Amino acid sequence: MQAVHPHVSQREDLMSFLCFIVLSGEGELSYEEQTYQLSEGDCVFIDCRKAYSHSTSDNLWSLQWCHFYAPSLPAVYEKYKERGGRPVFHPDDLTPFTSLLTDLYNLASSSDYIRDMRINEKLGTLLTLLMEQSWHPESVTVSRKRMELAAVKEYLDEYYTEKLTLDDLSEKFFINKFYLSKIFKETYGTTVNNYLISKRITRAKQLLRFTDMTVDEVGAAVGMGDANYFSRMFRKVEGISPREYRKL
């Protein structure tokens, strides 16, 4: 596709994935709150269920592109990202991509009686090429950290009323407790302990407002059985005691 004048294409909620290559010229892609400047040799692979837009500059671009979808593609794209795959990359050799896309165009306009099977085969090869390009170990570390933390946070959200320590989490998730403490704060802006306290106090406020449980019973119900500790932490977070909060 050769652009004939500067333009912007803006979409969202498309049930497809988009791969395109800039053969010549320049343009811009906006995707997931990031803007990418594109030029000859750049390749794009994005999830079109999310909002995106792309536009050519005055130096009109020429693209080869393909929208495609399959029920397994969302999981494939997640794996692509886990491996460090990026929305925009610059392959050392464009030829495998241009050849595949040319083959897809030719197949789409052919009368081959098993055309759909051949198209599926080519799309499988395209996905393999994209996955090969995705391997960025430095990004994989970040991805793995994100997945590990998501599991830890999900566990805290479910079991925050129980007695939990860094040692417990370290043992359960096979993560060094000092490393866990460091990356949890880097990612969520708070320590594991403060996150737990915040969850417990939020739940305590609900129980104080909507139940007849005593203050001591509320403290025990949210995992803070020591009445003095509960009262102290509640005051630290809310600025007033549990009893004063209940009166309000």
LINGI-V928942 format. One line per field, one symbol per residue. burial: + if it has 24 or more other C-alpha atoms within 12 Angstrom, else -. A space follows every 10 residues. Layout:
BEGIN
burial = ???
END
This chain:
BEGIN
burial = --+------- -----+++++ +++-++++++ +----+++++ ++++++++-- -+++++---+ +++++++++- --+--++-++ ++++++++++ +--+--++-+ ++++------ --------+- -++--++-++ +-+++----- --+-+--++- -++--+---+ +--+-+--+- ----+----+ +-++------ +++-++++++ +++++-++-- ----++-+++ ++++-----+ +-++------ +++-----
END
